[in-house]
Amino acid sequence: MSASNAQVLEIALKDFSKKMYDELEQKLLKHCEEILDRAIQFRFEAPGAHNFTGNLVNSIAVGLWRNGVLVQGYLPGAKNNVEMVRRNKMTAGLWYRFRIDYDTVPNTVYYGTVTTDKGKGRNDAMNFLDTFKPDPKAIFQIAVGYTTEYASWVETLRHTTGYMNTVEWIKLNTEKVVRQNG
């Protein structure tokens, strides 16, 4: 039994589309790694930024979803020259003293201002990747999260998370990645 020209064309178009989307997915995965690298860089380079525990930088997560399914999630680690946290997240109402903090500054003291679960930023990042709900209409979607409870507080009051620089970098570079496909 032979296929009609229309059936052959339909199969060829589906194969071509799948190949194109698979190639784009590979480029977007590489782009997600670059986004994470930039987000970490912008956090460490933010003027006035200070890392007491390392939880904020370890809470950054980048994920790529295809047709609503997480393809890959990226978290800071040795590959990005990010040390693991030195202690759990600080929380509101408590004083914290550090012999040497995450930024290797000796004898620092901090009073917690935001209530947290006292866990680790990396757990927040993994939870973000597990629970993020992508746009059901999107073929591909990239999401970036700064996931500690105090990330928005730090960005709003101190502007030192690096988030806005990351957003600007994404705006300038993502379209280039997509346009290079094909």
Buried (B, 14 or more C-beta within 10 A) or exposed (E): EEEEEEEEEEEEEEEEEEEEBEEBBEEBBEBBBBBBBBBBBBBBEBEEBBBBBBBBBBBBBBBBBBEEEBBBBBBBBEEBEBEBBBBBBBBEEEEBEBEEBBBEEEEBEBEBEBEBEEBBBBBBBBBBBEEBEBEEEEEBBBBBBBBBBBBEEBBEEEBBBBBEBBEEBBEEEBEEBEEEEE
